[in-house]
Amino acid sequence: METCISDKATKTELEHIAQILAQREANKPTFESFEYCEECGEEIPEKRRQFSKGITRCVDCQSIVDIKNKGVIRR
Ligand SMILES: [Zn+2]
């Protein structure tokens, strides 16, 4: 009996971890980067687009967003 219960618990835990990992994977930007910046419409250099997936802004706009995000998240 004891073994059965712990087995169940372990399975649930593993399922939970698998779920978290799947969620993390889903949150990763996997879509192709935008050709043009969504903020200012400036063309995003191909090198930048190839560097990372899911880029939607040019360097200037991204740095502004990063600064804004840093301002919001206070640690
Ligand atoms: Zn831009």
N, CA, C, O and the ligand as a Tripos MOL2 file, in Angstrom:
@<TRIPOS>MOLECULE
protein
  301   299    76     0     0
PROTEIN
NO_CHARGES

@<TRIPOS>ATOM
      1 N           0.8410   -1.2190    0.0000 N.3       1 MET1
      2 CA          0.0000    0.0000    0.0000 C.3       1 MET1
      3 C           0.8680    1.2590    0.0000 C.2       1 MET1
      4 O           0.6770    2.1740   -0.8010 O.2       1 MET1
      5 N           1.8280    1.2700    0.9290 N.am      2 GLU2
      6 CA          2.6970    2.4500    1.0550 C.3       2 GLU2
      7 C           3.3780    2.7700   -0.2830 C.2       2 GLU2
      8 O           3.4540    3.9180   -0.7210 O.2       2 GLU2
      9 N           3.8600    1.7020   -0.8960 N.am      3 THR3
     10 CA          4.5860    1.8600   -2.1510 C.3       3 THR3
     11 C           3.6670    2.4400   -3.2200 C.2       3 THR3
     12 O           4.0610    3.2970   -4.0110 O.2       3 THR3
     13 N           2.4320    1.9490   -3.2190 N.am      4 CYS4
     14 CA          1.4590    2.4110   -4.2040 C.3       4 CYS4
     15 C           1.2470    3.9160   -4.1080 C.2       4 CYS4
     16 O           1.2190    4.6300   -5.1110 O.2       4 CYS4
     17 N           1.0950    4.3830   -2.8440 N.am      5 ILE5
     18 CA          0.8110    5.8070   -2.6200 C.3       5 ILE5
     19 C           2.0050    6.6600   -3.0800 C.2       5 ILE5
     20 O           1.8320    7.6720   -3.7610 O.2       5 ILE5
     21 N           3.2060    6.2370   -2.7000 N.am      6 SER6
     22 CA          4.3870    7.0270   -3.0600 C.3       6 SER6
     23 C           4.6000    7.0020   -4.5720 C.2       6 SER6
     24 O           5.0340    7.9900   -5.1640 O.2       6 SER6
     25 N           4.2960    5.8830   -5.1780 N.am      7 ASP7
     26 CA          4.4060    5.7920   -6.6390 C.3       7 ASP7
     27 C           3.4900    6.8040   -7.3080 C.2       7 ASP7
     28 O           3.8620    7.4880   -8.2620 O.2       7 ASP7
     29 N           2.2970    6.8700   -6.7790 N.am      8 LYS8
     30 CA          1.3030    7.7970   -7.3160 C.3       8 LYS8
     31 C           1.7960    9.2350   -7.1750 C.2       8 LYS8
     32 O           1.6940   10.0520   -8.0900 O.2       8 LYS8
     33 N           2.3360    9.5050   -5.9830 N.am      9 ALA9
     34 CA          2.8070   10.8670   -5.6980 C.3       9 ALA9
     35 C           3.9240   11.2370   -6.6630 C.2       9 ALA9
     36 O           3.9540   12.3430   -7.2020 O.2       9 ALA9
     37 N           4.8330   10.3080   -6.8720 N.am     10 THR10
     38 CA          5.9640   10.5730   -7.7580 C.3      10 THR10
     39 C           5.4720   10.8190   -9.1830 C.2      10 THR10
     40 O           5.9540   11.7120   -9.8810 O.2      10 THR10
     41 N           4.5130   10.0170   -9.5890 N.am     11 LYS11
     42 CA          3.9740   10.1730  -10.9320 C.3      11 LYS11
     43 C           3.3470   11.5590  -11.1060 C.2      11 LYS11
     44 O           3.5650   12.2430  -12.1060 O.2      11 LYS11
     45 N           2.5570   11.9500  -10.0910 N.am     12 THR12
     46 CA          1.9010   13.2560  -10.1500 C.3      12 THR12
     47 C           2.9480   14.3620  -10.1990 C.2      12 THR12
     48 O           2.8120   15.3350  -10.9410 O.2      12 THR12
     49 N           3.9890   14.1950   -9.3970 N.am     13 GLU13
     50 CA          5.0640   15.1910   -9.3780 C.3      13 GLU13
     51 C           5.7140   15.3020  -10.7530 C.2      13 GLU13
     52 O           5.9310   16.3980  -11.2700 O.2      13 GLU13
     53 N           6.0140   14.1670  -11.3220 N.am     14 LEU14
     54 CA          6.6530   14.1490  -12.6410 C.3      14 LEU14
     55 C           5.7590   14.7900  -13.6920 C.2      14 LEU14
     56 O           6.2170   15.5330  -14.5600 O.2      14 LEU14
     57 N           4.4680   14.4820  -13.5860 N.am     15 GLU15
     58 CA          3.5190   15.0810  -14.5230 C.3      15 GLU15
     59 C           3.4970   16.5920  -14.3630 C.2      15 GLU15
     60 O           3.4150   17.3460  -15.3320 O.2      15 GLU15
     61 N           3.5730   17.0070  -13.0950 N.am     16 HIS16
     62 CA          3.5630   18.4420  -12.7980 C.3      16 HIS16
     63 C           4.7920   19.1190  -13.3960 C.2      16 HIS16
     64 O           4.6990   20.1750  -14.0210 O.2      16 HIS16
     65 N           5.9470   18.4830  -13.1880 N.am     17 ILE17
     66 CA          7.2030   19.0360  -13.7300 C.3      17 ILE17
     67 C           7.1370   19.0850  -15.2580 C.2      17 ILE17
     68 O           7.5410   20.0680  -15.8790 O.2      17 ILE17
     69 N           6.6230   18.0130  -15.8460 N.am     18 ALA18
     70 CA          6.4920   17.9560  -17.3060 C.3      18 ALA18
     71 C           5.5970   19.0850  -17.8070 C.2      18 ALA18
     72 O           5.8390   19.6780  -18.8580 O.2      18 ALA18
     73 N           4.5590   19.3620  -17.0270 N.am     19 GLN19
     74 CA          3.6300   20.4330  -17.3890 C.3      19 GLN19
     75 C           4.3320   21.7940  -17.3660 C.2      19 GLN19
     76 O           4.1710   22.6120  -18.2720 O.2      19 GLN19
     77 N           5.1190   22.0100  -16.2980 N.am     20 ILE20
     78 CA          5.8450   23.2910  -16.1630 C.3      20 ILE20
     79 C           6.8190   23.4470  -17.3280 C.2      20 ILE20
     80 O           6.9180   24.5140  -17.9340 O.2      20 ILE20
     81 N           7.5390   22.3590  -17.6310 N.am     21 LEU21
     82 CA          8.5120   22.4080  -18.7220 C.3      21 LEU21
     83 C           7.8270   22.6950  -20.0510 C.2      21 LEU21
     84 O           8.3370   23.4550  -20.8740 O.2      21 LEU21
     85 N           6.6620   22.0780  -20.2500 N.am     22 ALA22
     86 CA          5.9090   22.2910  -21.4860 C.3      22 ALA22
     87 C           5.4500   23.7380  -21.5860 C.2      22 ALA22
     88 O           5.4510   24.3350  -22.6630 O.2      22 ALA22
     89 N           5.0590   24.2880  -20.4460 N.am     23 GLN23
     90 CA          4.6130   25.6850  -20.4250 C.3      23 GLN23
     91 C           5.7690   26.6210  -20.7480 C.2      23 GLN23
     92 O           5.6220   27.5770  -21.5100 O.2      23 GLN23
     93 N           6.9310   26.3250  -20.1490 N.am     24 ARG24
     94 CA          8.1190   27.1440  -20.4160 C.3      24 ARG24
     95 C           8.4500   27.1020  -21.9080 C.2      24 ARG24
     96 O           8.7610   28.1190  -22.5280 O.2      24 ARG24
     97 N           8.3730   25.9040  -22.4540 N.am     25 GLU25
     98 CA          8.6670   25.7140  -23.8750 C.3      25 GLU25
     99 C           7.7020   26.5280  -24.7220 C.2      25 GLU25
    100 O           8.0850   27.1180  -25.7330 O.2      25 GLU25
    101 N           6.4360   26.5510  -24.2910 N.am     26 ALA26
    102 CA          5.4020   27.2650  -25.0420 C.3      26 ALA26
    103 C           5.6220   28.7710  -24.9850 C.2      26 ALA26
    104 O           5.2560   29.4950  -25.9110 O.2      26 ALA26
    105 N           6.2240   29.2410  -23.8860 N.am     27 ASN27
    106 CA          6.4370   30.6790  -23.7300 C.3      27 ASN27
    107 C           7.6510   31.1810  -24.5060 C.2      27 ASN27
    108 O           7.7980   32.3770  -24.7550 O.2      27 ASN27
    109 N           8.5100   30.2500  -24.8780 N.am     28 LYS28
    110 CA          9.6930   30.6340  -25.6530 C.3      28 LYS28
    111 C           9.2640   31.1450  -27.0200 C.2      28 LYS28
    112 O           8.3970   30.5490  -27.6590 O.2      28 LYS28
    113 N           9.8520   32.2240  -27.4670 N.am     29 PRO29
    114 CA          9.5160   32.6680  -28.8170 C.3      29 PRO29
    115 C          10.1060   31.7200  -29.8490 C.2      29 PRO29
    116 O          11.3250   31.5880  -29.9610 O.2      29 PRO29
    117 N           9.2500   31.0760  -30.5840 N.am     30 THR30
    118 CA          9.7150   30.1300  -31.6000 C.3      30 THR30
    119 C           9.3350   30.6020  -32.9960 C.2      30 THR30
    120 O           9.7590   30.0290  -33.9990 O.2      30 THR30
    121 N           8.5210   31.6640  -33.0400 N.am     31 PHE31
    122 CA          8.1030   32.1730  -34.3430 C.3      31 PHE31
    123 C           9.2410   32.9400  -34.9960 C.2      31 PHE31
    124 O          10.1710   33.3850  -34.3240 O.2      31 PHE31
    125 N           9.1600   33.0850  -36.2680 N.am     32 GLU32
    126 CA         10.1980   33.7960  -37.0120 C.3      32 GLU32
    127 C          10.1590   35.2800  -36.6690 C.2      32 GLU32
    128 O           9.0950   35.8530  -36.4320 O.2      32 GLU32
    129 N          11.3290   35.8810  -36.6470 N.am     33 SER33
    130 CA         11.4090   37.2980  -36.3240 C.3      33 SER33
    131 C          10.7290   38.1430  -37.3880 C.2      33 SER33
    132 O          10.6410   37.7560  -38.5530 O.2      33 SER33
    133 N          10.2480   39.3150  -36.9580 N.am     34 PHE34
    134 CA          9.6070   40.2420  -37.8920 C.3      34 PHE34
    135 C          10.6530   40.8470  -38.8200 C.2      34 PHE34
    136 O          11.8110   41.0370  -38.4490 O.2      34 PHE34
    137 N          10.2160   41.1380  -40.0150 N.am     35 GLU35
    138 CA         11.1230   41.7750  -40.9650 C.3      35 GLU35
    139 C          11.2310   43.2690  -40.6560 C.2      35 GLU35
    140 O          12.2590   43.9050  -40.8850 O.2      35 GLU35
    141 N          10.1160   43.8070  -40.1230 N.am     36 TYR36
    142 CA         10.0960   45.2260  -39.7770 C.3      36 TYR36
    143 C           9.6950   45.3850  -38.3140 C.2      36 TYR36
    144 O           8.8840   44.6190  -37.7930 O.2      36 TYR36
    145 N          10.2700   46.3840  -37.6640 N.am     37 CYS37
    146 CA         10.0010   46.6550  -36.2560 C.3      37 CYS37
    147 C           8.5220   46.9790  -36.0480 C.2      37 CYS37
    148 O           7.9460   47.7860  -36.7770 O.2      37 CYS37
    149 N           7.9200   46.3470  -35.0510 N.am     38 GLU38
    150 CA          6.4920   46.5550  -34.8060 C.3      38 GLU38
    151 C           6.2320   47.9170  -34.1620 C.2      38 GLU38
    152 O           5.0960   48.3910  -34.1400 O.2      38 GLU38
    153 N           7.2910   48.5470  -33.6360 N.am     39 GLU39
    154 CA          7.1270   49.8390  -32.9740 C.3      39 GLU39
    155 C           7.2440   50.9900  -33.9690 C.2      39 GLU39
    156 O           6.3690   51.8520  -34.0460 O.2      39 GLU39
    157 N           8.3370   50.9900  -34.7270 N.am     40 CYS40
    158 CA          8.6040   52.1490  -35.5860 C.3      40 CYS40
    159 C           8.5800   51.7890  -37.0780 C.2      40 CYS40
    160 O           8.6300   52.6820  -37.9240 O.2      40 CYS40
    161 N           8.5050   50.5120  -37.4060 N.am     41 GLY41
    162 CA          8.4330   50.1020  -38.8050 C.3      41 GLY41
    163 C           9.7780   50.0670  -39.4960 C.2      41 GLY41
    164 O           9.8690   49.8370  -40.7020 O.2      41 GLY41
    165 N          10.8260   50.2980  -38.7140 N.am     42 GLU42
    166 CA         12.1870   50.2460  -39.2520 C.3      42 GLU42
    167 C          12.5350   48.8050  -39.6100 C.2      42 GLU42
    168 O          12.1400   47.8710  -38.9110 O.2      42 GLU42
    169 N          13.2700   48.6330  -40.6930 N.am     43 GLU43
    170 CA         13.6550   47.2760  -41.0740 C.3      43 GLU43
    171 C          14.6240   46.7030  -40.0420 C.2      43 GLU43
    172 O          15.5870   47.3590  -39.6450 O.2      43 GLU43
    173 N          14.3580   45.4830  -39.6210 N.am     44 ILE44
    174 CA         15.2490   44.8090  -38.6640 C.3      44 ILE44
    175 C          16.3400   44.1100  -39.4630 C.2      44 ILE44
    176 O          16.0400   43.3020  -40.3420 O.2      44 ILE44
    177 N          17.6170   44.4130  -39.1670 N.am     45 PRO45
    178 CA         18.7120   43.8000  -39.9350 C.3      45 PRO45
    179 C          18.6380   42.2820  -39.8850 C.2      45 PRO45
    180 O          18.2980   41.6910  -38.8600 O.2      45 PRO45
    181 N          18.9660   41.6660  -41.0160 N.am     46 GLU46
    182 CA         18.8860   40.2130  -41.1180 C.3      46 GLU46
    183 C          19.7560   39.5290  -40.0680 C.2      46 GLU46
    184 O          19.3890   38.4840  -39.5310 O.2      46 GLU46
    185 N          20.9050   40.1250  -39.7820 N.am     47 LYS47
    186 CA         21.8230   39.5490  -38.7940 C.3      47 LYS47
    187 C          21.1490   39.4480  -37.4310 C.2      47 LYS47
    188 O          21.2990   38.4630  -36.7090 O.2      47 LYS47
    189 N          20.4000   40.5020  -37.1050 N.am     48 ARG48
    190 CA         19.7110   40.5280  -35.8140 C.3      48 ARG48
    191 C          18.5960   39.4860  -35.7890 C.2      48 ARG48
    192 O          18.3630   38.8310  -34.7730 O.2      48 ARG48
    193 N          17.9210   39.3470  -36.9080 N.am     49 ARG49
    194 CA         16.8170   38.3760  -36.9730 C.3      49 ARG49
    195 C          17.3380   36.9500  -36.8720 C.2      49 ARG49
    196 O          16.6950   36.0740  -36.2930 O.2      49 ARG49
    197 N          18.5270   36.7350  -37.4540 N.am     50 GLN50
    198 CA         19.1080   35.3880  -37.4210 C.3      50 GLN50
    199 C          19.6930   35.0710  -36.0530 C.2      50 GLN50
    200 O          19.7890   33.9100  -35.6570 O.2      50 GLN50
    201 N          20.0810   36.1170  -35.3410 N.am     51 PHE51
    202 CA         20.7140   35.9450  -34.0310 C.3      51 PHE51
    203 C          19.7610   35.2810  -33.0510 C.2      51 PHE51
    204 O          20.1590   34.4180  -32.2690 O.2      51 PHE51
    205 N          18.5120   35.6870  -33.1000 N.am     52 SER52
    206 CA         17.5320   35.1250  -32.1800 C.3      52 SER52
    207 C          16.1680   35.0790  -32.8270 C.2      52 SER52
    208 O          15.8230   35.9310  -33.6470 O.2      52 SER52
    209 N          15.3990   34.0800  -32.4530 N.am     53 LYS53
    210 CA         14.0440   33.9660  -32.9990 C.3      53 LYS53
    211 C          13.0940   34.8380  -32.1980 C.2      53 LYS53
    212 O          13.3620   35.1890  -31.0490 O.2      53 LYS53
    213 N          11.9890   35.1750  -32.8250 N.am     54 GLY54
    214 CA         10.9340   35.8970  -32.1150 C.3      54 GLY54
    215 C          11.2250   37.3630  -31.8970 C.2      54 GLY54
    216 O          10.6230   37.9770  -31.0170 O.2      54 GLY54
    217 N          12.1350   37.9520  -32.6730 N.am     55 ILE55
    218 CA         12.4280   39.3750  -32.5470 C.3      55 ILE55
    219 C          11.3440   40.1660  -33.2810 C.2      55 ILE55
    220 O          11.0370   39.8940  -34.4410 O.2      55 ILE55
    221 N          10.7760   41.1420  -32.5890 N.am     56 THR56
    222 CA          9.6920   41.9220  -33.1930 C.3      56 THR56
    223 C          10.0260   43.4030  -33.2650 C.2      56 THR56
    224 O           9.2720   44.1900  -33.8380 O.2      56 THR56
    225 N          11.1650   43.7810  -32.6790 N.am     57 ARG57
    226 CA         11.5230   45.2050  -32.6440 C.3      57 ARG57
    227 C          12.9680   45.4170  -33.0720 C.2      57 ARG57
    228 O          13.7980   44.5130  -32.9740 O.2      57 ARG57
    229 N          13.2560   46.6220  -33.5460 N.am     58 CYS58
    230 CA         14.6290   46.9810  -33.8560 C.3      58 CYS58
    231 C          15.4030   47.1890  -32.5500 C.2      58 CYS58
    232 O          14.8090   47.2090  -31.4710 O.2      58 CYS58
    233 N          16.7120   47.3430  -32.6470 N.am     59 VAL59
    234 CA         17.5540   47.4450  -31.4530 C.3      59 VAL59
    235 C          17.1140   48.6250  -30.5860 C.2      59 VAL59
    236 O          17.0250   48.5040  -29.3640 O.2      59 VAL59
    237 N          16.8390   49.7620  -31.2210 N.am     60 ASP60
    238 CA         16.4610   50.9650  -30.4820 C.3      60 ASP60
    239 C          15.1910   50.7400  -29.6700 C.2      60 ASP60
    240 O          15.1460   51.0140  -28.4710 O.2      60 ASP60
    241 N          14.1570   50.2350  -30.3480 N.am     61 CYS61
    242 CA         12.8730   50.0310  -29.6820 C.3      61 CYS61
    243 C          12.9770   48.9610  -28.6070 C.2      61 CYS61
    244 O          12.3680   49.0790  -27.5430 O.2      61 CYS61
    245 N          13.7440   47.9220  -28.8830 N.am     62 GLN62
    246 CA         13.8910   46.8430  -27.9140 C.3      62 GLN62
    247 C          14.5690   47.3540  -26.6560 C.2      62 GLN62
    248 O          14.1890   46.9780  -25.5470 O.2      62 GLN62
    249 N          15.5740   48.2100  -26.8200 N.am     63 SER63
    250 CA         16.2880   48.7260  -25.6500 C.3      63 SER63
    251 C          15.3680   49.6110  -24.8210 C.2      63 SER63
    252 O          15.4540   49.6270  -23.5930 O.2      63 SER63
    253 N          14.4840   50.3480  -25.4950 N.am     64 ILE64
    254 CA         13.5100   51.1850  -24.7700 C.3      64 ILE64
    255 C          12.5660   50.2980  -23.9620 C.2      64 ILE64
    256 O          12.2770   50.5690  -22.7970 O.2      64 ILE64
    257 N          12.0890   49.2240  -24.6130 N.am     65 VAL65
    258 CA         11.1860   48.2820  -23.9360 C.3      65 VAL65
    259 C          11.8930   47.6300  -22.7460 C.2      65 VAL65
    260 O          11.3120   47.4670  -21.6730 O.2      65 VAL65
    261 N          13.1600   47.2630  -22.9580 N.am     66 ASP66
    262 CA         13.9170   46.6310  -21.8740 C.3      66 ASP66
    263 C          14.0380   47.5670  -20.6800 C.2      66 ASP66
    264 O          13.8850   47.1470  -19.5330 O.2      66 ASP66
    265 N          14.3160   48.8420  -20.9560 N.am     67 ILE67
    266 CA         14.4450   49.8320  -19.8820 C.3      67 ILE67
    267 C          13.1090   49.9760  -19.1560 C.2      67 ILE67
    268 O          13.0590   50.0390  -17.9280 O.2      67 ILE67
    269 N          12.0230   50.0280  -19.9400 N.am     68 LYS68
    270 CA         10.6870   50.1410  -19.3390 C.3      68 LYS68
    271 C          10.3900   48.9320  -18.4620 C.2      68 LYS68
    272 O           9.8750   49.0730  -17.3530 O.2      68 LYS68
    273 N          10.7130   47.7490  -18.9610 N.am     69 ASN69
    274 CA         10.4600   46.5290  -18.1890 C.3      69 ASN69
    275 C          11.2710   46.5110  -16.8930 C.2      69 ASN69
    276 O          10.7880   46.0720  -15.8490 O.2      69 ASN69
    277 N          12.4860   46.9850  -16.9770 N.am     70 LYS70
    278 CA         13.3350   47.0430  -15.7840 C.3      70 LYS70
    279 C          12.7500   47.9900  -14.7540 C.2      70 LYS70
    280 O          12.8470   47.7670  -13.5470 O.2      70 LYS70
    281 N          12.1400   49.0540  -15.2600 N.am     71 GLY71
    282 CA         11.5330   50.0290  -14.3690 C.3      71 GLY71
    283 C          10.3210   49.4690  -13.6530 C.2      71 GLY71
    284 O          10.0470   49.8210  -12.5060 O.2      71 GLY71
    285 N           9.5920   48.5860  -14.3410 N.am     72 VAL72
    286 CA          8.3760   48.0080  -13.7600 C.3      72 VAL72
    287 C           8.7370   46.9490  -12.7230 C.2      72 VAL72
    288 O           8.1910   46.9180  -11.6200 O.2      72 VAL72
    289 N           9.6780   46.0760  -13.1110 N.am     73 ILE73
    290 CA         10.0570   44.9920  -12.1990 C.3      73 ILE73
    291 C          11.1370   45.5220  -11.2490 C.2      73 ILE73
    292 O          12.2930   45.6960  -11.6340 O.2      73 ILE73
    293 N          10.7420   45.7670  -10.0350 N.am     74 ARG74
    294 CA         11.6970   46.2670   -9.0460 C.3      74 ARG74
    295 C          12.0690   45.1530   -8.0820 C.2      74 ARG74
    296 O          11.2270   44.6040   -7.3730 O.2      74 ARG74
    297 N          13.3580   44.8390   -8.0800 N.am     75 ARG75
    298 CA         13.8070   43.7840   -7.1730 C.3      75 ARG75
    299 C          14.9080   44.2880   -6.2870 C.2      75 ARG75
    300 O          15.4190   43.5420   -5.4510 O.2      75 ARG75
    301 ZN         11.9050   50.2050  -33.9060 Zn       76 ZN76
@<TRIPOS>BOND
     1     1     2 1
     2     2     3 1
     3     3     4 2
     4     3     5 am
     5     5     6 1
     6     6     7 1
     7     7     8 2
     8     7     9 am
     9     9    10 1
    10    10    11 1
    11    11    12 2
    12    11    13 am
    13    13    14 1
    14    14    15 1
    15    15    16 2
    16    15    17 am
    17    17    18 1
    18    18    19 1
    19    19    20 2
    20    19    21 am
    21    21    22 1
    22    22    23 1
    23    23    24 2
    24    23    25 am
    25    25    26 1
    26    26    27 1
    27    27    28 2
    28    27    29 am
    29    29    30 1
    30    30    31 1
    31    31    32 2
    32    31    33 am
    33    33    34 1
    34    34    35 1
    35    35    36 2
    36    35    37 am
    37    37    38 1
    38    38    39 1
    39    39    40 2
    40    39    41 am
    41    41    42 1
    42    42    43 1
    43    43    44 2
    44    43    45 am
    45    45    46 1
    46    46    47 1
    47    47    48 2
    48    47    49 am
    49    49    50 1
    50    50    51 1
    51    51    52 2
    52    51    53 am
    53    53    54 1
    54    54    55 1
    55    55    56 2
    56    55    57 am
    57    57    58 1
    58    58    59 1
    59    59    60 2
    60    59    61 am
    61    61    62 1
    62    62    63 1
    63    63    64 2
    64    63    65 am
    65    65    66 1
    66    66    67 1
    67    67    68 2
    68    67    69 am
    69    69    70 1
    70    70    71 1
    71    71    72 2
    72    71    73 am
    73    73    74 1
    74    74    75 1
    75    75    76 2
    76    75    77 am
    77    77    78 1
    78    78    79 1
    79    79    80 2
    80    79    81 am
    81    81    82 1
    82    82    83 1
    83    83    84 2
    84    83    85 am
    85    85    86 1
    86    86    87 1
    87    87    88 2
    88    87    89 am
    89    89    90 1
    90    90    91 1
    91    91    92 2
    92    91    93 am
    93    93    94 1
    94    94    95 1
    95    95    96 2
    96    95    97 am
    97    97    98 1
    98    98    99 1
    99    99   100 2
   100    99   101 am
   101   101   102 1
   102   102   103 1
   103   103   104 2
   104   103   105 am
   105   105   106 1
   106   106   107 1
   107   107   108 2
   108   107   109 am
   109   109   110 1
   110   110   111 1
   111   111   112 2
   112   111   113 am
   113   113   114 1
   114   114   115 1
   115   115   116 2
   116   115   117 am
   117   117   118 1
   118   118   119 1
   119   119   120 2
   120   119   121 am
   121   121   122 1
   122   122   123 1
   123   123   124 2
   124   123   125 am
   125   125   126 1
   126   126   127 1
   127   127   128 2
   128   127   129 am
   129   129   130 1
   130   130   131 1
   131   131   132 2
   132   131   133 am
   133   133   134 1
   134   134   135 1
   135   135   136 2
   136   135   137 am
   137   137   138 1
   138   138   139 1
   139   139   140 2
   140   139   141 am
   141   141   142 1
   142   142   143 1
   143   143   144 2
   144   143   145 am
   145   145   146 1
   146   146   147 1
   147   147   148 2
   148   147   149 am
   149   149   150 1
   150   150   151 1
   151   151   152 2
   152   151   153 am
   153   153   154 1
   154   154   155 1
   155   155   156 2
   156   155   157 am
   157   157   158 1
   158   158   159 1
   159   159   160 2
   160   159   161 am
   161   161   162 1
   162   162   163 1
   163   163   164 2
   164   163   165 am
   165   165   166 1
   166   166   167 1
   167   167   168 2
   168   167   169 am
   169   169   170 1
   170   170   171 1
   171   171   172 2
   172   171   173 am
   173   173   174 1
   174   174   175 1
   175   175   176 2
   176   175   177 am
   177   177   178 1
   178   178   179 1
   179   179   180 2
   180   179   181 am
   181   181   182 1
   182   182   183 1
   183   183   184 2
   184   183   185 am
   185   185   186 1
   186   186   187 1
   187   187   188 2
   188   187   189 am
   189   189   190 1
   190   190   191 1
   191   191   192 2
   192   191   193 am
   193   193   194 1
   194   194   195 1
   195   195   196 2
   196   195   197 am
   197   197   198 1
   198   198   199 1
   199   199   200 2
   200   199   201 am
   201   201   202 1
   202   202   203 1
   203   203   204 2
   204   203   205 am
   205   205   206 1
   206   206   207 1
   207   207   208 2
   208   207   209 am
   209   209   210 1
   210   210   211 1
   211   211   212 2
   212   211   213 am
   213   213   214 1
   214   214   215 1
   215   215   216 2
   216   215   217 am
   217   217   218 1
   218   218   219 1
   219   219   220 2
   220   219   221 am
   221   221   222 1
   222   222   223 1
   223   223   224 2
   224   223   225 am
   225   225   226 1
   226   226   227 1
   227   227   228 2
   228   227   229 am
   229   229   230 1
   230   230   231 1
   231   231   232 2
   232   231   233 am
   233   233   234 1
   234   234   235 1
   235   235   236 2
   236   235   237 am
   237   237   238 1
   238   238   239 1
   239   239   240 2
   240   239   241 am
   241   241   242 1
   242   242   243 1
   243   243   244 2
   244   243   245 am
   245   245   246 1
   246   246   247 1
   247   247   248 2
   248   247   249 am
   249   249   250 1
   250   250   251 1
   251   251   252 2
   252   251   253 am
   253   253   254 1
   254   254   255 1
   255   255   256 2
   256   255   257 am
   257   257   258 1
   258   258   259 1
   259   259   260 2
   260   259   261 am
   261   261   262 1
   262   262   263 1
   263   263   264 2
   264   263   265 am
   265   265   266 1
   266   266   267 1
   267   267   268 2
   268   267   269 am
   269   269   270 1
   270   270   271 1
   271   271   272 2
   272   271   273 am
   273   273   274 1
   274   274   275 1
   275   275   276 2
   276   275   277 am
   277   277   278 1
   278   278   279 1
   279   279   280 2
   280   279   281 am
   281   281   282 1
   282   282   283 1
   283   283   284 2
   284   283   285 am
   285   285   286 1
   286   286   287 1
   287   287   288 2
   288   287   289 am
   289   289   290 1
   290   290   291 1
   291   291   292 2
   292   291   293 am
   293   293   294 1
   294   294   295 1
   295   295   296 2
   296   295   297 am
   297   297   298 1
   298   298   299 1
   299   299   300 2
@<TRIPOS>SUBSTRUCTURE
     1 MET1         2 RESIDUE 1 A MET
     2 GLU2         6 RESIDUE 1 A GLU
     3 THR3        10 RESIDUE 1 A THR
     4 CYS4        14 RESIDUE 1 A CYS
     5 ILE5        18 RESIDUE 1 A ILE
     6 SER6        22 RESIDUE 1 A SER
     7 ASP7        26 RESIDUE 1 A ASP
     8 LYS8        30 RESIDUE 1 A LYS
     9 ALA9        34 RESIDUE 1 A ALA
    10 THR10       38 RESIDUE 1 A THR
    11 LYS11       42 RESIDUE 1 A LYS
    12 THR12       46 RESIDUE 1 A THR
    13 GLU13       50 RESIDUE 1 A GLU
    14 LEU14       54 RESIDUE 1 A LEU
    15 GLU15       58 RESIDUE 1 A GLU
    16 HIS16       62 RESIDUE 1 A HIS
    17 ILE17       66 RESIDUE 1 A ILE
    18 ALA18       70 RESIDUE 1 A ALA
    19 GLN19       74 RESIDUE 1 A GLN
    20 ILE20       78 RESIDUE 1 A ILE
    21 LEU21       82 RESIDUE 1 A LEU
    22 ALA22       86 RESIDUE 1 A ALA
    23 GLN23       90 RESIDUE 1 A GLN
    24 ARG24       94 RESIDUE 1 A ARG
    25 GLU25       98 RESIDUE 1 A GLU
    26 ALA26      102 RESIDUE 1 A ALA
    27 ASN27      106 RESIDUE 1 A ASN
    28 LYS28      110 RESIDUE 1 A LYS
    29 PRO29      114 RESIDUE 1 A PRO
    30 THR30      118 RESIDUE 1 A THR
    31 PHE31      122 RESIDUE 1 A PHE
    32 GLU32      126 RESIDUE 1 A GLU
    33 SER33      130 RESIDUE 1 A SER
    34 PHE34      134 RESIDUE 1 A PHE
    35 GLU35      138 RESIDUE 1 A GLU
    36 TYR36      142 RESIDUE 1 A TYR
    37 CYS37      146 RESIDUE 1 A CYS
    38 GLU38      150 RESIDUE 1 A GLU
    39 GLU39      154 RESIDUE 1 A GLU
    40 CYS40      158 RESIDUE 1 A CYS
    41 GLY41      162 RESIDUE 1 A GLY
    42 GLU42      166 RESIDUE 1 A GLU
    43 GLU43      170 RESIDUE 1 A GLU
    44 ILE44      174 RESIDUE 1 A ILE
    45 PRO45      178 RESIDUE 1 A PRO
    46 GLU46      182 RESIDUE 1 A GLU
    47 LYS47      186 RESIDUE 1 A LYS
    48 ARG48      190 RESIDUE 1 A ARG
    49 ARG49      194 RESIDUE 1 A ARG
    50 GLN50      198 RESIDUE 1 A GLN
    51 PHE51      202 RESIDUE 1 A PHE
    52 SER52      206 RESIDUE 1 A SER
    53 LYS53      210 RESIDUE 1 A LYS
    54 GLY54      214 RESIDUE 1 A GLY
    55 ILE55      218 RESIDUE 1 A ILE
    56 THR56      222 RESIDUE 1 A THR
    57 ARG57      226 RESIDUE 1 A ARG
    58 CYS58      230 RESIDUE 1 A CYS
    59 VAL59      234 RESIDUE 1 A VAL
    60 ASP60      238 RESIDUE 1 A ASP
    61 CYS61      242 RESIDUE 1 A CYS
    62 GLN62      246 RESIDUE 1 A GLN
    63 SER63      250 RESIDUE 1 A SER
    64 ILE64      254 RESIDUE 1 A ILE
    65 VAL65      258 RESIDUE 1 A VAL
    66 ASP66      262 RESIDUE 1 A ASP
    67 ILE67      266 RESIDUE 1 A ILE
    68 LYS68      270 RESIDUE 1 A LYS
    69 ASN69      274 RESIDUE 1 A ASN
    70 LYS70      278 RESIDUE 1 A LYS
    71 GLY71      282 RESIDUE 1 A GLY
    72 VAL72      286 RESIDUE 1 A VAL
    73 ILE73      290 RESIDUE 1 A ILE
    74 ARG74      294 RESIDUE 1 A ARG
    75 ARG75      298 RESIDUE 1 A ARG
    76 ZN76       301 GROUP 0 **** ****
